[in-house]
Amino acid sequence: MAGLFGTRAQIQPIKQTAIQPTGIPGSTFVRPVQREAGGNSQRLGDALAALNPALMNFAKTIEEEKNDPTTRANKEQVARLQQMNREQLVAEIKSGSLDGQRVQQDAAELLLAERANDDLRTRWTEFYNTEFNRSTGDAHAEFERIRQGISGVA
Protein backbone atom coordinates (compact mmCIF):
# COMPACT_ATOMS: atom_id res chain seq x y z
CA MET A 1 0.00 0.00 0.00
CA ALA A 2 1.06 3.42 -0.78
CA GLY A 3 1.27 6.18 1.74
CA LEU A 4 -1.07 9.07 1.96
CA PHE A 5 0.18 12.03 -0.12
CA GLY A 6 3.67 10.71 -0.30
CA THR A 7 3.86 9.84 3.37
CA ARG A 8 4.42 6.48 4.76
CA ALA A 9 1.19 6.45 6.72
CA GLN A 10 -0.80 3.47 5.76
CA ILE A 11 -4.59 3.69 5.51
CA GLN A 12 -7.11 0.99 5.30
CA PRO A 13 -9.09 0.75 2.11
CA ILE A 14 -12.68 2.04 2.28
CA LYS A 15 -15.23 -0.65 2.73
CA GLN A 16 -18.15 -0.38 0.47
CA THR A 17 -21.43 -1.15 2.06
CA ALA A 18 -24.56 -1.86 0.15
CA ILE A 19 -27.39 0.59 0.61
CA GLN A 20 -30.42 -1.07 2.03
CA PRO A 21 -33.32 1.36 1.93
CA THR A 22 -35.96 0.75 4.50
CA GLY A 23 -39.14 2.68 4.98
CA ILE A 24 -39.80 4.52 8.15
CA PRO A 25 -43.46 4.96 8.92
CA GLY A 26 -44.62 8.43 7.85
CA SER A 27 -41.47 9.35 6.03
CA THR A 28 -42.72 8.63 2.53
CA PHE A 29 -46.08 10.42 2.85
CA VAL A 30 -46.67 13.68 4.56
CA ARG A 31 -50.30 14.26 5.26
CA PRO A 32 -51.24 17.84 4.32
CA VAL A 33 -52.40 20.08 7.06
CA GLN A 34 -56.15 20.24 6.87
CA ARG A 35 -57.56 23.69 6.65
CA GLU A 36 -61.06 24.61 7.49
CA ALA A 37 -62.93 25.00 4.23
CA GLY A 38 -64.44 28.42 3.64
CA GLY A 39 -62.37 30.25 6.22
CA ASN A 40 -62.27 33.46 4.20
CA SER A 41 -65.91 33.11 3.30
CA GLN A 42 -66.80 32.61 6.93
CA ARG A 43 -64.82 35.66 8.00
CA LEU A 44 -66.42 37.71 5.20
CA GLY A 45 -69.86 36.56 6.27
CA ASP A 46 -69.15 37.49 9.89
CA ALA A 47 -67.86 40.91 8.84
CA LEU A 48 -70.92 41.56 6.68
CA ALA A 49 -73.23 40.37 9.44
CA ALA A 50 -71.64 42.93 11.74
CA LEU A 51 -71.82 45.62 9.04
CA ASN A 52 -75.47 45.03 8.12
CA PRO A 53 -77.01 46.63 11.26
CA ALA A 54 -74.74 49.63 10.81
CA LEU A 55 -75.84 50.03 7.19
CA MET A 56 -79.50 49.63 8.14
CA ASN A 57 -79.10 52.29 10.83
CA PHE A 58 -77.37 54.60 8.33
CA ALA A 59 -80.18 54.15 5.79
CA LYS A 60 -82.80 54.80 8.46
CA THR A 61 -80.99 57.99 9.54
CA ILE A 62 -80.75 59.23 5.94
CA GLU A 63 -84.46 58.53 5.38
CA GLU A 64 -85.40 60.37 8.57
CA GLU A 65 -83.22 63.29 7.53
CA LYS A 66 -84.93 63.47 4.12
CA ASN A 67 -88.32 63.68 5.83
CA ASP A 68 -87.28 66.20 8.46
CA PRO A 69 -88.30 69.70 7.34
CA THR A 70 -85.75 71.31 9.66
CA THR A 71 -82.65 69.88 7.97
CA ARG A 72 -80.37 72.28 6.18
CA ALA A 73 -80.80 70.60 2.78
CA ASN A 74 -84.59 70.84 2.97
CA LYS A 75 -84.49 74.45 4.14
CA GLU A 76 -82.14 75.40 1.30
CA GLN A 77 -84.29 73.63 -1.30
CA VAL A 78 -87.48 75.26 -0.03
CA ALA A 79 -85.76 78.66 -0.08
CA ARG A 80 -84.69 78.03 -3.68
CA LEU A 81 -88.23 76.96 -4.59
CA GLN A 82 -89.64 80.14 -3.06
CA GLN A 83 -87.62 82.19 -5.55
CA MET A 84 -89.26 80.47 -8.56
CA ASN A 85 -92.28 81.61 -10.51
CA ARG A 86 -95.15 79.31 -11.43
CA GLU A 87 -93.62 78.07 -14.72
CA GLN A 88 -90.30 77.29 -13.05
CA LEU A 89 -92.07 75.38 -10.27
CA VAL A 90 -93.99 73.31 -12.81
CA ALA A 91 -90.74 72.52 -14.63
CA GLU A 92 -89.00 71.58 -11.36
CA ILE A 93 -91.82 69.23 -10.34
CA LYS A 94 -91.96 67.62 -13.80
CA SER A 95 -88.16 67.14 -13.89
CA GLY A 96 -88.40 64.57 -11.10
CA SER A 97 -85.58 66.10 -9.06
CA LEU A 98 -87.85 66.18 -6.00
CA ASP A 99 -89.01 62.57 -6.25
CA GLY A 100 -88.54 60.66 -3.03
CA GLN A 101 -88.05 63.83 -1.02
CA ARG A 102 -91.48 64.29 0.51
CA VAL A 103 -90.82 67.56 2.32
CA GLN A 104 -89.43 69.27 -0.77
CA GLN A 105 -92.15 67.83 -3.03
CA ASP A 106 -94.88 69.06 -0.68
CA ALA A 107 -93.27 72.50 -0.47
CA ALA A 108 -93.04 72.76 -4.26
CA GLU A 109 -96.67 71.78 -4.73
CA LEU A 110 -97.79 74.20 -2.03
CA LEU A 111 -95.80 77.02 -3.58
CA LEU A 112 -97.17 76.14 -7.02
CA ALA A 113 -100.72 76.34 -5.69
CA GLU A 114 -99.91 79.66 -4.04
CA ARG A 115 -98.43 81.05 -7.27
CA ALA A 116 -101.40 79.81 -9.30
CA ASN A 117 -103.78 81.42 -6.81
CA ASP A 118 -101.88 84.71 -7.03
CA ASP A 119 -101.91 84.54 -10.84
CA LEU A 120 -105.65 83.78 -10.82
CA ARG A 121 -106.39 86.67 -8.50
CA THR A 122 -104.29 89.06 -10.59
CA ARG A 123 -105.74 87.85 -13.91
CA TRP A 124 -109.34 87.92 -12.63
CA THR A 125 -108.95 91.42 -11.22
CA GLU A 126 -107.42 92.65 -14.46
CA PHE A 127 -110.12 90.93 -16.55
CA TYR A 128 -112.99 92.12 -14.35
CA ASN A 129 -111.79 95.73 -14.35
CA THR A 130 -111.00 95.96 -18.07
CA GLU A 131 -112.76 93.35 -20.21
CA PHE A 132 -115.75 92.02 -18.30
CA ASN A 133 -119.21 93.23 -19.38
CA ARG A 134 -120.83 93.91 -16.02
CA SER A 135 -124.32 94.41 -17.41
CA THR A 136 -124.69 91.16 -19.40
CA GLY A 137 -121.62 89.04 -18.49
CA ASP A 138 -121.62 85.76 -16.56
CA ALA A 139 -118.98 86.30 -13.85
CA HIS A 140 -119.02 82.67 -12.68
CA ALA A 141 -118.45 81.27 -16.18
CA GLU A 142 -115.71 83.80 -16.91
CA PHE A 143 -114.00 83.08 -13.59
CA GLU A 144 -114.06 79.33 -14.30
CA ARG A 145 -112.64 79.90 -17.79
CA ILE A 146 -109.73 81.91 -16.38
CA ARG A 147 -109.20 79.43 -13.53
CA GLN A 148 -109.03 76.48 -15.93
CA GLY A 149 -106.63 78.38 -18.17
CA ILE A 150 -104.28 79.04 -15.26
CA SER A 151 -104.54 75.55 -13.77
CA GLY A 152 -104.01 73.93 -17.15
CA VAL A 153 -107.30 71.99 -16.95
CA ALA A 154 -109.20 72.07 -20.20
C-alpha positions as CSV (number, residue, x, y, z in Angstrom):
1,M,0.0,0.0,0.0
2,A,1.1,3.4,-0.8
3,G,1.3,6.2,1.7
4,L,-1.1,9.1,2.0
5,F,0.2,12.0,-0.1
6,G,3.7,10.7,-0.3
7,T,3.9,9.8,3.4
8,R,4.4,6.5,4.8
9,A,1.2,6.4,6.7
10,Q,-0.8,3.5,5.8
11,I,-4.6,3.7,5.5
12,Q,-7.1,1.0,5.3
13,P,-9.1,0.7,2.1
14,I,-12.7,2.0,2.3
15,K,-15.2,-0.7,2.7
16,Q,-18.2,-0.4,0.5
17,T,-21.4,-1.2,2.1
18,A,-24.6,-1.9,0.1
19,I,-27.4,0.6,0.6
20,Q,-30.4,-1.1,2.0
21,P,-33.3,1.4,1.9
22,T,-36.0,0.8,4.5
23,G,-39.1,2.7,5.0
24,I,-39.8,4.5,8.1
25,P,-43.5,5.0,8.9
26,G,-44.6,8.4,7.9
27,S,-41.5,9.4,6.0
28,T,-42.7,8.6,2.5
29,F,-46.1,10.4,2.8
30,V,-46.7,13.7,4.6
31,R,-50.3,14.3,5.3
32,P,-51.2,17.8,4.3
33,V,-52.4,20.1,7.1
34,Q,-56.1,20.2,6.9
35,R,-57.6,23.7,6.6
36,E,-61.1,24.6,7.5
37,A,-62.9,25.0,4.2
38,G,-64.4,28.4,3.6
39,G,-62.4,30.2,6.2
40,N,-62.3,33.5,4.2
41,S,-65.9,33.1,3.3
42,Q,-66.8,32.6,6.9
43,R,-64.8,35.7,8.0
44,L,-66.4,37.7,5.2
45,G,-69.9,36.6,6.3
46,D,-69.1,37.5,9.9
47,A,-67.9,40.9,8.8
48,L,-70.9,41.6,6.7
49,A,-73.2,40.4,9.4
50,A,-71.6,42.9,11.7
51,L,-71.8,45.6,9.0
52,N,-75.5,45.0,8.1
53,P,-77.0,46.6,11.3
54,A,-74.7,49.6,10.8
55,L,-75.8,50.0,7.2
56,M,-79.5,49.6,8.1
57,N,-79.1,52.3,10.8
58,F,-77.4,54.6,8.3
59,A,-80.2,54.1,5.8
60,K,-82.8,54.8,8.5
61,T,-81.0,58.0,9.5
62,I,-80.8,59.2,5.9
63,E,-84.5,58.5,5.4
64,E,-85.4,60.4,8.6
65,E,-83.2,63.3,7.5
66,K,-84.9,63.5,4.1
67,N,-88.3,63.7,5.8
68,D,-87.3,66.2,8.5
69,P,-88.3,69.7,7.3
70,T,-85.8,71.3,9.7
71,T,-82.7,69.9,8.0
72,R,-80.4,72.3,6.2
73,A,-80.8,70.6,2.8
74,N,-84.6,70.8,3.0
75,K,-84.5,74.5,4.1
76,E,-82.1,75.4,1.3
77,Q,-84.3,73.6,-1.3
78,V,-87.5,75.3,0.0
79,A,-85.8,78.7,-0.1
80,R,-84.7,78.0,-3.7
81,L,-88.2,77.0,-4.6
82,Q,-89.6,80.1,-3.1
83,Q,-87.6,82.2,-5.5
84,M,-89.3,80.5,-8.6
85,N,-92.3,81.6,-10.5
86,R,-95.2,79.3,-11.4
87,E,-93.6,78.1,-14.7
88,Q,-90.3,77.3,-13.1
89,L,-92.1,75.4,-10.3
90,V,-94.0,73.3,-12.8
91,A,-90.7,72.5,-14.6
92,E,-89.0,71.6,-11.4
93,I,-91.8,69.2,-10.3
94,K,-92.0,67.6,-13.8
95,S,-88.2,67.1,-13.9
96,G,-88.4,64.6,-11.1
97,S,-85.6,66.1,-9.1
98,L,-87.8,66.2,-6.0
99,D,-89.0,62.6,-6.3
100,G,-88.5,60.7,-3.0
101,Q,-88.1,63.8,-1.0
102,R,-91.5,64.3,0.5
103,V,-90.8,67.6,2.3
104,Q,-89.4,69.3,-0.8
105,Q,-92.2,67.8,-3.0
106,D,-94.9,69.1,-0.7
107,A,-93.3,72.5,-0.5
108,A,-93.0,72.8,-4.3
109,E,-96.7,71.8,-4.7
110,L,-97.8,74.2,-2.0
111,L,-95.8,77.0,-3.6
112,L,-97.2,76.1,-7.0
113,A,-100.7,76.3,-5.7
114,E,-99.9,79.7,-4.0
115,R,-98.4,81.0,-7.3
116,A,-101.4,79.8,-9.3
117,N,-103.8,81.4,-6.8
118,D,-101.9,84.7,-7.0
119,D,-101.9,84.5,-10.8
120,L,-105.6,83.8,-10.8
121,R,-106.4,86.7,-8.5
122,T,-104.3,89.1,-10.6
123,R,-105.7,87.9,-13.9
124,W,-109.3,87.9,-12.6
125,T,-109.0,91.4,-11.2
126,E,-107.4,92.7,-14.5
127,F,-110.1,90.9,-16.6
128,Y,-113.0,92.1,-14.4
129,N,-111.8,95.7,-14.3
130,T,-111.0,96.0,-18.1
131,E,-112.8,93.4,-20.2
132,F,-115.8,92.0,-18.3
133,N,-119.2,93.2,-19.4
134,R,-120.8,93.9,-16.0
135,S,-124.3,94.4,-17.4
136,T,-124.7,91.2,-19.4
137,G,-121.6,89.0,-18.5
138,D,-121.6,85.8,-16.6
139,A,-119.0,86.3,-13.8
140,H,-119.0,82.7,-12.7
141,A,-118.5,81.3,-16.2
142,E,-115.7,83.8,-16.9
143,F,-114.0,83.1,-13.6
144,E,-114.1,79.3,-14.3
145,R,-112.6,79.9,-17.8
146,I,-109.7,81.9,-16.4
147,R,-109.2,79.4,-13.5
148,Q,-109.0,76.5,-15.9
149,G,-106.6,78.4,-18.2
150,I,-104.3,79.0,-15.3
151,S,-104.5,75.5,-13.8
152,G,-104.0,73.9,-17.2
153,V,-107.3,72.0,-17.0
154,A,-109.2,72.1,-20.2
